[in-house]
Amino acid sequence: MKTEENTLNNKSKEVTKKVGMLIAQAHRSKGITQVELAKRLDITQGIICAYEQGRRRIPITKFINIAEAIGISPGKLLDGIDGLLENNNSDKLSRRFLRRLKDLEKLPESEQRALAKTIDAFLAKNTN
């Protein structure tokens, strides 16, 4: 049980870091600095930096806001993650989860936000 928990924790950290890398690539490709992105999101540049370096987990609602601030869909922002994870021999569960995330962008925005709040609440309850 403890080994399984450690494995999930390591995978979570890996995904958090990879998502941060994709955020950095996306806003840089659009000519948006960390400072500018932080202003658009009404957060500090330090938080953006922590997200990009994988030192801070990104709530799903904030992830959606980041994508919008960059000017791309959340699914588009995740497009490159499959390759990043496959390079690290990610398992089928992670790929299946990421495909579901991409499908979320097909939902109306109000439903995306409602679902994101539910996921955030679940994670807050179960990851501490």
Long-range contacts (C-beta under 8 A, 24 or more apart in sequence): 11-90, 11-94, 12-57, 13-54, 14-85, 14-88, 14-90, 15-81, 15-85, 15-94, 16-54, 16-56, 16-57, 16-58, 17-53, 17-54, 18-54, 18-81, 18-84, 18-85, 19-51, 19-54, 19-58, 19-63, 19-78, 19-81, 20-51, 20-52, 20-53, 20-54, 20-58, 21-52, 21-54, 21-84, 22-77, 22-78, 22-80, 22-81, 22-84, 23-48, 23-51, 23-52, 23-58, 23-66, 23-70, 23-77, 24-52, 25-80, 26-67, 26-70, 26-72, 26-77, 27-70, 30-70, 30-71, 32-69, 32-70, 37-66, 37-69, 37-70, 40-69, 41-65, 41-66, 41-69, 59-116, 59-120, 59-123, 60-115, 60-116, 60-119, 60-120, 61-113, 61-116, 61-117, 61-120, 63-116, 64-112, 64-113, 64-116, 73-105, 74-101, 74-104, 74-105, 74-112, 75-101, 75-102, 75-103, 75-104, 75-105, 76-105, 78-102
